[in-house]
Amino acid sequence: MRIFGLAGWSGSGKTTLMTALIPELVSRGISVSTLKHAHHAFDVDRPGKDSWRHRQAGAQEVMVSSQNRWALMHELRGAPEPSFEDLVRRMSPVDLLLVEGFKRHRHPKIEVYRSSLGKPHLHPGDPFVVAIASDEELPELALPCLPLSDAGAVASFILAHECD
């Protein structure tokens, strides 16, 4: 399974690019799954729902299933966060696993960058950043610079990089 990531500061447009990339890649016949890192407590169900009540009661894992989808929630209950590799092992095989976040992990990634955020670039400290996607041209950079609003160009770059 090929792994390729999008990394950048909050507000840079990672999720917007990700949601544009997925249908672009799928239209090219690529099966895609995603792995997103959240830096805060998050919840996938709502208070009062049966699955939420099961977790609140102390269940380690809760699986919810219907004719349309299933979801598995695992409560860490104070245990350390699983490693990137452990999380990837839990994923079903696909052609491409797109990763949002995990900006310090050692997988090829595109840095999503907006100078208007006033944040520094990630790529000087990360040799796994192979390109930048930005809302402006950045001719001073040695890395390829892709237009943030052109999911087709970004998808083509990712697919070409996979062949390296």
Buried (B, 14 or more C-beta within 10 A) or exposed (E): EBBBBBBBBEEBBBBEBBEBBBEBBBEEEBEBBBBBBEEEEEEEBEEEEEBBEBBEEEBEEBEBEEEEEEEEBBBEEEEEEEEBEEBBEEEEEBBBBBBBBBBEBEBBBBBBBBEEEEBEBBBEEBEBBBBBBBBEEEEEBEBEBBBBBBBBBBBBBBBEBBEE
